[in-house]
Amino acid sequence: MRDIAQGLSSWSASGKRFAVATVVRTWKSAPRQAGSSLAVAEDGEVIGSVSGGCVEGAVYELASEVLESGEPALVTYGVSDDDALAVGLTCGGIIEILVRPAGAGRFPGLPGVLEAMDAGRPVAVVSPLPDEGGGAEPDPTAAPAGQMIVTPSGAQGTLGGPRLDAAVVERAQGLLAQGSTGVVRVGRAGEERHDDVAVFVESFAPPPRMLVFGAIDFASAVARIGKFLGYHVTVCDARPVFATRRRFPDADELVVDWPHRYLESTEVDENTVICVLTHDPKFDVPLLQRALRTPARYIGAMGSRRTHEDRLRRLREEGMTEAELSRLSAPIGLDLGARTPEETAVAIMAEVIALRWGGTGRRLVEMTPLPIHR
């Protein structure tokens, strides 16, 4: 829902009824990830996407039915030889979609969830999965009632019983800590049976951080694309004449400080991306000494191969080990033949994406018949 949060907030504030369709599970080459959402308002307005276009029309109709019935629905869309030209995913994937009514008193916890998302506070929505059947009334013996809002410190709402609630909250908090979304199965009384009750845990962790060091034109392009990809972007440079809002309108934060000093004072976790674009030894060396000893997911540094060799020599002289240096992506980015700052930013973020999802960076046409999505 993060992509459509602003629209949902507006609908909710106006008292409008709407239904939210969310991808719960995927198989094979599905076009969107679990958590991707589409919402349909009572006046017919649509925001978001669950399939990139393949089944949007069918989901729209189902959401309209859910608005009328007031009951959630769980449906699966796929493709076979018989239905390839009907409603289905021509990519060959399978997606399971949960459609829930909201607004005008339904899903009363939604405004609080949207507020937490906007404030960057971690929160998860736990929804019971009804019987599959495109809007049919769910079997009360197969799924619990209610909905829960889970945070790292507690929960609101109930699925019907204290033991069930406690078991689900524990599992949901684990997924929230990882920033993961998925289906959880437990026994009806909280047992570890994994076969009685299925609930969908939709996690909204704060966006991952991107730290861009060096207020140059390449950094402005990287900040812009990083923001577009959902990162909370901080640009840091020791020179106030360059680190200005006019030069970096897309950055969430602008910091005027020595890069290594700022890095020591800020939080870095396993989802953080660090881009060192200064290619100046007096900035690079002390900064990379500290960056390579953080749990950051990606650490890249700009510069020619000659610059990088000199950088490695200086870092070794400062006591950096080969294992630590092996974490450094330099020269930064993939080989796209980039020339402009914008093209270079695409090459850098392409490398970040490939590292995150295990991509090779090769052309897909060269990888036939391997799957597109791992």
Protein Blocks (a to p, Z undefined) as FASTA:
>chain_A
ZZmmmmmmmmmmnopacdddddfbdchjafbdehiacdddfkopaedjfkoommmmmmmm
mmmmmmmnopacdddddddfklmmmgcdfkopacddddddeeehiakllmmmmmmmmnop
acddddddddeeehpacdfklpcedjddddfkbcedjehiaklmmmmmmmmmmmmmnopa
cdddddfkopanhpmbccdddddddddddddehjafklmmmmmmmmmnopacddddfblk
lmcfklmmmbmbdcdddfklmmmmpccdfkbccddfklpaklmmmmmmmmmmccbfbdcd
eddfklmmmmmmmmmmnopafklmmmpccdedjdehpabfmlmmmmmmmmmmmmmnopah
iafklmccbdfbZZ
